Amino acid sequence: CRASTDQLCPFANPQDCLIFVLPPKGRGRSHGWLLSRSCTSYLRPRPGAHTHPNAVVFLVAMEGEKPLGRFKAANMWINDTKFGKFFCLGERKSSVATEMRAGLVTFLTMAYILAVNAQILTDSGGPCTINDCTVPGTLGCNFDPTDVGYTNCLARTKKSLITATAASSCIGTFFMGAGGNLPIGVAPGMGLNAYFAYNVVGFHGSGNVSYKTALAAIFVEGWIFILLAVTGARGKLIQMVPRSVMLATSAGIGLFLAHIGLQSSEGLGVIQFDGATLVTLGGCPVKDQAHMYTLTEEAASQVCNVTAAEAVGATIPNIGNASSAMHCMRGRMESATMWLGISGFLIIALAMRQRVRGAMLVGILWVTFISWIPGSAVSYLGEGASIPGGEDRMDYFKNVVAAPDASFTAGKLDFGGLKQGEAWLALITFLYVDFLDATGTLFSMANFVNLYVPGFIRPDKTWDRSVFAFSADGGAIVVSALLGSSPCTAFIESASGIREGGRTGLTAITTSFLFFIALFFTPILASIPPYAVGPALITVGALMLGNVVKIRWDLVSEAVPAFVTIALMPLTYSIAYGFIGGIVTYILLNGAGWVLDWITLKNIPYISRIIGPSEILLDRAEGAGKNVYAHDASSGGTLAHEGQIDTRKHTNLETESTGDESDDKPVKPSSV
């Protein structure tokens, strides 16, 4: 029994219903069991007790004779309490146990952000300057990897940013769960952190905006986010977006997730960079990979200029910084870690096929535990690790527990730097990219919930507590800026928890609690390898493609914008760019179409006189119940409803009469 009698009974008075449970087959029972009002026990009825003529009898198949266990009974009892009703557990057909399991899966798929975000932001140099070098004030010392002073400063920055990432994720996710009641995690967004580190602040502070000024811009952006949510601007944006683009956004995010899961930096490494085709088949061992470099025309002429390189204190040869993208020189599909990740993917898929609860959790833990065994070809820790940096990870892993400390990056905001034009440019860029990215992701995750809880999203594209949900990531952005991190956003990895059964904010609160635990156990959680998370991301990406069947692919005006949205998200590595591309395509295509339709409709009598006494049908209907215009030159224009016009008799082609007026005979078109 998964529901109370009140939920099963369609009438206002539950006494009008009797729930009659059939016994298991082959038991030889003469009668069944009558459910009690609490739905936690079965009452043996007297023969004929359920035969009241005005009662509605529900026959429910029963798998066993035992009453509900204490665990299930406790879950159902919680659903009926004020706590359960606040989170809508019964309404969304969930339970505390399911939500906690989903929260754990969401956390494990998001845990990679602890180490990855800290590493990316550390490349900006953080609060470190040339004054932190061994010889303070030495020009170029921040680019010298052998400078002990600056290197130590970067190490302190990274540890502080791990804490800042966990703390901002914990607070933002709690806001989302408690306020928005959505199973969505919030954390510093990938892409935005790279833009912050490499475009705004620059590698080791080489950009036009300082680290402290960039944090001040993010702080202001967070308050603008909250203002837009409270005034309803974000909700209005969703209502304005065409249905086809919104459905395509979910599918595009699914492909984006799969694209991430197939890469080496956050996934299996099946696809890698190629200079000619951009992406290609990868899966080669580390020894067969080569770094890629990006050089301007001017920089290329200085690559072999040893004198120029020594003048600026750069390493020799003077080729700049290596990209994180790797290229396979040989040995494709020979990486042991890739095959371990593929085994995790198959385990997840097989477990889901067999309806095993916690399927994604099983796959992630399978790969993680094997990767922690040192000395093997798939080791993530220790000397000879499959990914460089294994010794440092092992030293950090051995700490097990680490006291959280974000003091080195917290509170480093400089509002005086906002006077620069570059700072405002960064603020505007952060705002529009994060706004579209977070808004699209948030609605897509809500739409994913709607697949399992029909009616969750109302026809006006809103849901309960949507204003609080839209405000949650704005509050998280403010917190992340205060702690020294890049902007937070709703995480698309939350779809893994939704697939695991998460339906309410309890999933997010569970994830938030685990991020709080992560503040003290970052050495362990930061050691989950990317090829353990990749299988879950690919699986979720496949599941999120389900929305494409709801798109009207037979209508060009709907299909083309939807396709542009889906294609651009993974190929531009940005949800915002795909969202913008779909909206712009929809406006241009349909706007031009509406103008042409208006011109055509206005000139129908003139066109009809030229063609002759044939009938013209302009079928502009996009679905059943739409009006179509049918014009007959001999009788004048008439407006008829679709379904009232026999389209076999309305064609823009001249027809030749055969003398037989039967509708069953084919009509032969003339040269017209």
C-alpha positions in Angstrom: 0.0 0.0 0.0 1.6 3.2 -1.2 -1.2 5.7 -0.5 -3.8 6.5 2.1 -7.4 5.8 1.6 -8.0 9.6 1.3 -5.7 9.7 -1.7 -7.3 6.6 -3.4 -10.8 7.8 -2.9 -12.0 10.3 -5.5 -14.8 11.6 -3.3 -14.8 14.3 -0.7 -15.8 11.9 2.0 -13.4 8.9 2.3 -16.2 6.9 3.9 -17.8 6.6 0.5 -15.0 4.3 -0.6 -13.9 0.8 0.5 -10.5 -0.5 -0.4 -10.7 -4.2 -0.9 -7.3 -6.0 -1.3 -7.2 -9.2 -3.2 -5.1 -12.0 -1.5 -2.1 -13.5 -3.3 -3.0 -16.0 -5.9 -3.0 -19.6 -4.9 -3.6 -19.0 -1.2 -7.1 -20.4 -1.2 -8.6 -17.4 0.5 -12.4 -17.0 0.3 -12.3 -13.3 0.9 -9.7 -10.5 0.9 -8.6 -7.8 3.3 -10.1 -4.4 4.0 -7.6 -1.6 4.4 -7.8 0.5 7.6 -8.0 4.2 7.5 -4.3 4.6 8.4 -3.4 2.2 5.5 -0.9 0.5 7.8 -2.8 -2.7 8.6 -5.3 -5.0 7.0 -8.7 -5.8 8.6 -10.4 -9.1 7.8 -14.0 -8.1 6.8 -17.1 -10.1 7.4 -18.7 -11.6 4.2 -20.9 -9.0 2.6 -19.5 -6.1 4.7 -18.2 -4.4 1.6 -21.3 -4.7 -0.5 -23.0 -1.4 0.4 -24.9 -0.4 -2.8 -23.7 3.2 -2.7 -20.0 2.4 -2.0 -17.3 2.3 -4.6 -15.0 -0.7 -4.2 -11.4 -0.6 -5.3 -9.7 -3.9 -6.0 -6.0 -3.8 -5.3 -3.6 -6.6 -6.0 -1.7 -7.7 -2.9 1.8 -9.2 -3.3 2.0 -10.7 0.2 0.0 -11.3 3.4 2.3 -9.3 5.7 1.2 -5.8 6.8 3.5 -2.8 6.1 6.9 -2.9 7.7 7.8 -0.3 10.3 10.1 1.5 7.9 7.4 2.1 5.3 4.9 2.8 8.0 7.2 5.5 9.4 7.6 7.1 6.0 3.9 7.3 5.5 3.4 8.7 9.0 6.0 11.4 8.2 4.2 12.2 5.0 1.0 13.1 7.0 2.8 15.3 9.5 3.3 19.1 9.1 6.9 18.4 8.1 5.8 16.1 5.2 3.1 18.4 4.1 5.5 21.4 4.0 7.7 19.5 1.6 4.7 18.0 -0.3 6.0 14.5 0.2 2.7 12.8 -0.2 1.5 15.1 -3.0 4.7 14.3 -5.0 4.5 10.6 -4.2 7.9 10.5 -2.4 9.3 9.6 1.0 12.0 10.7 3.3 14.2 7.7 2.6 13.9 8.2 -1.2 14.7 11.9 -0.9 17.8 11.2 1.2 19.1 8.6 -1.3 18.5 11.0 -4.1 20.3 13.8 -2.2 23.3 11.5 -1.8 23.4 10.7 -5.5 23.2 14.4 -6.4 26.0 15.2 -4.0 28.3 12.5 -5.4 27.7 13.8 -9.0 28.5 17.4 -7.8 31.4 16.6 -5.5 33.9 17.0 -8.3 33.3 20.8 -8.2 35.1 21.0 -4.9 38.5 20.2 -6.4 37.8 21.4 -10.0 36.5 24.8 -9.1 39.3 25.4 -6.6 41.9 24.5 -9.2 40.5 26.7 -11.9 40.1 29.7 -9.6 43.6 29.2 -8.3 44.9 29.7 -11.8 43.7 33.3 -11.5 46.2 33.8 -8.6 43.4 34.7 -6.2 44.6 37.4 -3.7 48.3 36.5 -4.5 50.4 39.3 -6.1 54.0 39.8 -6.9 54.4 41.1 -3.4 54.0 37.5 -2.2 57.0 36.3 -4.2 60.3 35.2 -2.5 61.6 38.6 -3.6 58.6 40.9 -3.2 57.8 43.2 -6.1 59.8 41.2 -8.7 58.2 41.6 -12.1 57.3 38.3 -13.7 57.8 36.3 -10.5 54.1 35.3 -10.6 54.8 33.3 -13.8 57.9 31.6 -12.4 56.9 28.1 -11.2 60.1 27.8 -9.1 59.3 30.9 -7.0 58.7 29.4 -3.6 56.9 32.4 -2.1 54.3 32.7 -4.8 53.8 28.9 -5.0 53.1 28.7 -1.3 50.6 31.6 -1.7 48.8 29.6 -4.4 48.7 26.5 -2.2 47.0 28.5 0.6 44.6 30.0 -2.0 43.6 26.5 -3.3 42.8 25.2 0.2 40.8 28.3 1.0 38.8 28.0 -2.2 37.9 24.4 -1.5 36.3 25.5 1.7 34.7 28.5 0.0 33.3 26.2 -2.7 31.8 23.7 -0.2 30.4 26.5 2.0 28.7 28.4 -0.8 27.3 25.2 -2.2 26.0 24.2 1.2 24.2 27.5 1.8 22.9 27.9 -1.8 21.6 24.4 -1.9 19.9 24.8 1.5 18.2 28.0 0.2 16.9 26.0 -2.8 15.6 23.1 -0.8 14.0 25.0 2.1 12.7 28.0 0.2 12.1 26.6 -3.3 11.2 23.0 -2.4 13.1 21.7 -5.4 15.5 18.8 -5.6 18.2 21.0 -7.2 21.8 21.6 -6.1 23.5 25.0 -6.3 27.2 25.4 -6.7 29.8 27.5 -8.5 29.1 27.0 -12.2 31.5 25.5 -14.7 32.2 27.9 -17.5 31.6 30.9 -15.3 34.6 30.0 -13.2 36.8 29.6 -16.3 35.6 33.0 -17.6 36.4 34.5 -14.2 39.8 33.0 -14.0 41.1 33.3 -17.6 39.2 36.2 -19.1 38.4 38.6 -16.3 41.2 38.2 -13.8 43.6 36.4 -16.2 46.2 33.7 -15.5 47.9 34.7 -12.2 46.4 38.1 -12.4 47.4 39.0 -15.9 43.9 40.3 -16.9 42.5 43.9 -16.8 40.4 43.4 -13.6 41.9 42.4 -10.2 40.7 39.4 -8.3 39.2 41.7 -5.5 37.3 43.9 -8.0 35.9 40.9 -9.8 34.5 39.6 -6.5 32.8 43.0 -5.9 31.2 42.7 -9.4 29.9 39.2 -8.5 28.5 40.6 -5.2 26.6 43.3 -7.1 25.4 40.7 -9.6 23.9 38.5 -6.8 21.8 41.3 -5.5 20.5 42.2 -9.0 19.6 38.5 -9.3 17.5 38.6 -6.1 15.8 41.9 -7.3 14.9 40.3 -10.6 13.5 37.2 -8.9 11.4 39.2 -6.3 10.0 41.5 -9.0 9.0 38.4 -11.0 11.2 39.3 -14.0 12.8 35.8 -14.2 9.3 34.2 -14.0 8.1 36.5 -16.8 11.1 35.5 -19.0 10.1 31.8 -18.7 6.5 32.6 -19.6 7.6 34.5 -22.7 9.9 31.7 -24.0 8.2 29.5 -26.6 7.3 26.0 -25.5 9.4 24.3 -28.2 12.5 26.2 -27.0 11.9 25.3 -23.4 11.5 21.6 -24.2 14.6 21.8 -26.4 16.5 23.4 -23.5 16.0 20.2 -21.4 17.2 18.1 -24.2 20.2 20.4 -25.0 21.2 20.3 -21.3 21.1 16.5 -21.6 23.5 16.5 -24.5 25.6 19.0 -22.7 25.8 16.7 -19.6 26.7 13.8 -21.9 29.4 15.9 -23.6 30.9 16.7 -20.2 30.8 13.1 -19.1 32.6 11.9 -22.2 35.5 14.3 -21.8 38.6 13.6 -19.9 38.6 16.7 -17.5 35.2 15.7 -15.9 34.4 12.4 -17.4 35.6 9.2 -19.2 38.0 10.7 -21.7 36.2 9.0 -24.7 36.4 12.2 -26.7 39.4 14.5 -26.8 40.6 17.6 -28.6 41.7 17.6 -32.3 43.3 20.5 -34.1 41.5 19.7 -37.4 38.0 18.5 -36.3 37.9 20.1 -32.8 36.8 16.8 -31.2 37.6 13.2 -32.0 37.8 9.7 -30.5 40.2 9.7 -27.5 40.7 7.3 -24.7 44.5 7.1 -24.9 46.8 6.7 -21.8 48.5 9.8 -20.3 51.8 8.9 -21.8 50.3 9.2 -25.3 48.7 12.6 -24.7 50.1 16.0 -25.7 49.3 19.4 -24.4 47.8 22.0 -26.8 48.9 25.6 -26.9 47.2 28.7 -28.3 49.4 31.4 -29.7 48.7 34.7 -31.3 50.5 35.7 -34.5 52.8 38.0 -32.5 53.5 35.4 -29.8 54.2 32.8 -32.4 57.2 34.8 -33.7 58.7 34.9 -30.3 58.5 31.1 -29.6 62.1 30.5 -30.4 63.4 34.0 -29.4 65.4 33.0 -26.4 66.5 36.6 -25.7 62.9 37.9 -25.6 61.9 35.0 -23.4 64.7 35.7 -20.8 63.8 39.4 -20.8 60.3 38.8 -19.5 61.4 36.0 -17.2 59.4 33.3 -19.0 60.4 29.7 -19.3 62.2 28.5 -22.4 60.8 27.9 -25.0 58.5 30.9 -24.8 55.3 29.1 -25.8 53.0 30.4 -23.1 50.7 28.2 -20.9 49.5 24.8 -21.8 45.8 24.3 -22.4 43.9 21.8 -20.3 42.8 20.2 -23.5 44.8 17.1 -24.5 45.4 15.5 -27.9 45.9 11.8 -28.4 49.1 11.1 -30.4 48.5 7.3 -30.4 46.9 4.6 -28.4 43.3 5.5 -28.8 40.8 3.5 -26.7 43.7 2.0 -24.7 43.2 3.9 -21.5 42.4 1.7 -18.5 40.6 4.5 -16.6 38.3 4.9 -19.6 37.3 1.3 -19.6 36.8 1.4 -15.8 34.5 4.3 -16.3 32.6 2.4 -19.1 32.1 -0.5 -16.7 30.6 1.9 -14.2 28.3 3.2 -16.9 27.2 -0.3 -17.8 26.6 -1.1 -14.1 24.4 2.0 -13.7 22.4 1.2 -16.9 21.9 -2.5 -16.0 20.9 -1.6 -12.4 18.4 0.9 -13.7 17.0 -1.7 -16.1 16.5 -4.1 -13.1 14.9 -1.2 -11.2 17.6 -1.3 -8.5 17.4 1.7 -6.1 20.5 3.8 -5.9 21.7 2.6 -9.3 23.9 5.7 -9.9 25.3 5.6 -6.4 26.4 2.0 -7.0 28.1 2.9 -10.2 29.9 5.9 -8.8 31.1 4.0 -5.7 32.2 1.0 -7.8 34.6 3.2 -9.9 35.7 5.3 -7.0 36.8 2.5 -4.6 38.7 0.7 -7.4 40.5 4.0 -8.3 41.7 4.4 -4.8 43.8 1.2 -4.9 47.3 2.5 -5.5 49.8 1.0 -7.9 47.3 -0.1 -10.6 46.7 1.2 -14.1 43.4 2.9 -12.9 44.8 4.5 -9.7 43.8 8.0 -9.1 46.0 8.3 -6.0 49.7 7.8 -5.4 52.8 7.5 -7.6 52.1 6.3 -11.1 48.5 7.6 -11.0 46.6 7.5 -14.3 46.2 11.3 -14.1 49.2 13.5 -13.2 49.3 14.8 -9.6 48.6 11.5 -7.9 51.2 12.0 -5.2 49.8 15.3 -4.2 46.3 13.8 -4.1 47.5 10.9 -2.0 49.1 13.2 0.5 45.9 15.3 0.7 43.8 12.1 0.9 45.8 10.8 3.9 44.7 13.8 6.0 41.1 12.4 5.9 39.8 15.3 8.0 40.7 19.0 7.5 39.5 22.0 9.5 37.6 24.3 7.2 39.3 27.7 6.6 38.3 30.2 3.9 39.9 33.2 5.6 42.6 33.7 3.0 40.0 34.5 0.2 37.0 35.6 2.3 36.0 39.3 2.4 38.5 40.4 -0.3 36.0 42.6 -2.2 37.3 45.9 -3.6 34.3 48.2 -4.7 36.7 51.0 -5.6 37.8 49.1 -8.7 34.2 49.2 -10.1 35.1 52.6 -11.5 36.8 50.8 -14.4 35.0 50.2 -17.6 36.4 46.6 -17.7 34.9 45.8 -14.4 31.4 46.9 -15.5 31.8 44.9 -18.7 32.7 41.8 -16.6 29.6 42.5 -14.4 27.3 42.7 -17.4 28.7 39.6 -18.9 28.4 37.7 -15.6 24.8 38.9 -15.3 23.4 38.0 -18.6 25.3 34.6 -19.0 24.4 33.6 -15.4 20.9 34.8 -15.7 20.1 32.8 -18.9 22.2 29.8 -17.7 20.6 29.6 -14.3 17.1 30.4 -15.5 17.2 27.8 -18.3 18.7 25.1 -16.0 16.2 25.8 -13.2 13.2 25.5 -15.5 14.6 22.4 -17.2 15.1 20.7 -13.8 11.6 21.6 -12.8 10.4 20.2 -16.1 12.3 17.0 -15.4 10.4 16.7 -12.1 7.2 17.3 -14.1 7.9 14.1 -16.1 7.5 12.1 -12.9 5.0 14.4 -11.1 2.5 15.4 -13.9 0.9 18.8 -13.2 3.9 20.0 -11.2 4.4 22.9 -13.7 1.2 24.9 -14.3 0.1 26.0 -17.7 1.6 29.5 -17.1 5.0 27.8 -16.6 5.1 28.5 -12.9 5.1 26.2 -9.9 4.7 26.4 -6.1 7.4 28.7 -4.5 9.0 29.5 -7.8 9.9 33.0 -6.6 11.9 31.5 -3.7 13.6 29.1 -6.1 14.6 32.0 -8.4 15.9 33.9 -5.4 18.0 31.0 -4.0 20.8 31.1 -6.6 21.0 34.9 -6.2 21.6 34.5 -2.5 24.2 31.9 -3.2 26.0 34.3 -5.6 26.2 36.9 -2.8 27.6 34.3 -0.4 30.2 32.9 -2.9 31.5 36.5 -3.6 31.9 37.1 0.1 33.9 33.8 0.4 36.0 34.5 -2.6 34.5 32.2 -5.2 33.0 32.6 -8.7 29.1 32.9 -9.2 26.9 30.0 -8.2 24.2 28.6 -10.4 21.6 25.7 -10.4 23.6 22.5 -11.3 22.5 20.4 -14.2 23.9 17.4 -12.3 20.8 17.6 -10.1 19.0 15.6 -12.8 20.8 12.5 -11.5 19.1 12.9 -8.1 15.7 13.6 -9.7 16.2 10.3 -11.7 17.0 8.6 -8.5 13.6 9.6 -7.0 14.2 13.2 -5.7 11.0 15.2 -6.0 11.1 17.8 -3.2 13.4 20.2 -1.4 14.5 17.4 1.0 16.8 16.1 -1.7 18.5 19.5 -1.8 18.7 19.8 2.0 20.3 16.3 2.1 22.8 17.5 -0.5 23.4 20.7 1.5 24.1 18.6 4.6 26.6 16.5 2.8 28.3 19.7 1.5 28.5 20.7 5.2 30.1 17.4 6.0 32.5 18.0 3.1 33.8 21.1 4.9 35.6 18.7 7.2 36.2 15.7 4.8 37.3 17.6 1.7 40.5 15.3 1.4 38.3 12.3 0.8 35.5 13.9 -1.3 38.0 15.8 -3.4 39.5 12.5 -4.4 36.5 11.2 -6.4 37.9 10.8 -9.9 36.3 12.3 -12.9 35.8 9.0 -14.6 33.6 7.9 -11.7 31.3 10.9 -12.2 31.2 10.7 -16.0 29.0 7.6 -16.2 26.3 9.2 -14.1 26.4 12.3 -16.3 26.0 10.4 -19.5 23.1 8.3 -18.1 21.3 11.4 -17.0 21.9 13.1 -20.3 20.2 10.2 -22.1 17.2 10.4 -19.8 16.8 14.1 -20.3 16.3 13.7 -24.1 12.8 12.4 -23.4 11.3 15.9 -23.9 12.2 16.0 -27.6 9.1 13.8 -28.4 6.9 16.6 -27.2 8.3 19.0 -29.8 6.3 19.5 -33.0 8.9 18.4 -35.5 6.4 18.5 -38.3 6.3 22.3 -38.0 9.4 24.1 -39.3 8.7 27.1 -37.1 8.9 24.9 -34.0 11.5 22.4 -35.2 14.3 24.7 -36.4 14.6 26.9 -33.2 14.4 23.7 -31.1 17.2 22.1 -33.1 19.4 25.2 -32.8 18.9 25.2 -29.1 19.8 21.6 -28.7 22.8 21.7 -31.0 24.4 24.9 -29.6 24.4 24.0 -26.0 27.0 21.1 -26.2 28.9 22.6 -29.1 29.4 26.0 -27.6 29.8 24.5 -24.1 27.2 27.0 -22.8 23.6 26.7 -21.9 23.2 30.4 -22.2 24.4 30.5 -25.9 22.1 27.7 -26.9 19.2 29.4 -25.2 19.9 32.7 -26.9 20.4 31.0 -30.3 17.0 29.2 -30.0 15.2 32.4 -29.0 16.7 34.5 -31.8 16.0 31.9 -34.4 12.4 31.6 -33.2 11.9 35.4 -33.4 13.5 35.8 -36.9 11.8 32.7 -38.4 8.3 33.3 -37.1 8.6 37.1 -37.4 9.4 36.9 -41.1 6.8 34.2 -41.5 4.1 36.4 -39.9 5.0 39.3 -42.2 4.8 37.0 -45.3 1.5 35.6 -44.2 0.0 39.1 -43.7 1.1 40.1 -47.2 -0.3 36.9 -48.7 -3.6 37.1 -46.9 -4.0 40.8 -47.8 -3.6 40.0 -51.5 -5.6 36.7 -51.8 -8.5 38.2 -53.9 -5.9 39.6 -56.4 -4.0 36.2 -56.5 -7.3 34.4 -57.0 -8.3 36.5 -60.0 -4.9 35.7 -61.6 -5.0 31.9 -61.1 -8.7 31.5 -61.9 -11.8 30.0 -60.3 -9.8 27.4 -58.3 -10.1 27.4 -54.6 -7.1 28.4 -52.5 -6.3 27.1 -49.1 -3.7 28.6 -46.8 -3.2 26.2 -44.0 -1.6 28.2 -41.3 -2.9 26.0 -38.5 -0.4 24.7 -36.0 -2.7 22.3 -34.4 -6.2 21.1 -34.1 -8.8 23.8 -33.5 -7.0 26.5 -35.4 -8.7 28.6 -38.1 -7.7 28.3 -41.7 -8.6 30.6 -44.6 -10.4 29.2 -47.6 -11.2 31.5 -50.6 -13.4 30.7 -53.5 -13.2 33.2 -56.4 -16.8 32.6 -57.3 -18.3 32.9 -53.8 -15.9 35.3 -52.0 -13.7 34.6 -49.1 -14.9 32.6 -46.2 -13.4 31.9 -42.8 -13.9 28.2 -41.9 -12.8 26.1 -39.0 -10.3 23.4 -39.6 -12.1 20.1 -39.7 -15.1 21.7 -41.5 -13.2 21.9 -44.8 -12.5 18.9 -47.0 -8.9 19.5 -47.9 -9.2 17.1 -50.8 -11.4 19.8 -52.5 -9.2 22.7 -51.5 -5.9 22.8 -53.4 -3.7 25.3 -54.9 -3.4 23.2 -58.1 -5.8 23.4 -61.1 -7.8 20.2 -61.4 -9.2 18.6 -64.5 -12.7 17.2 -64.3 -13.1 13.6 -65.5 -16.9 13.8 -65.6 -17.1 11.7 -62.5 -17.9 13.7 -59.3 -17.0 10.9 -57.0 -14.7 11.8 -54.2 -13.1 8.4 -54.3 -11.5 9.0 -57.7 -8.0 10.6 -57.7 -7.7 14.1 -58.9 -5.3 14.7 -61.7 -3.3 18.0 -61.4 -2.7 20.1 -64.5 0.5 21.8 -65.5 -0.3 24.7 -63.1 
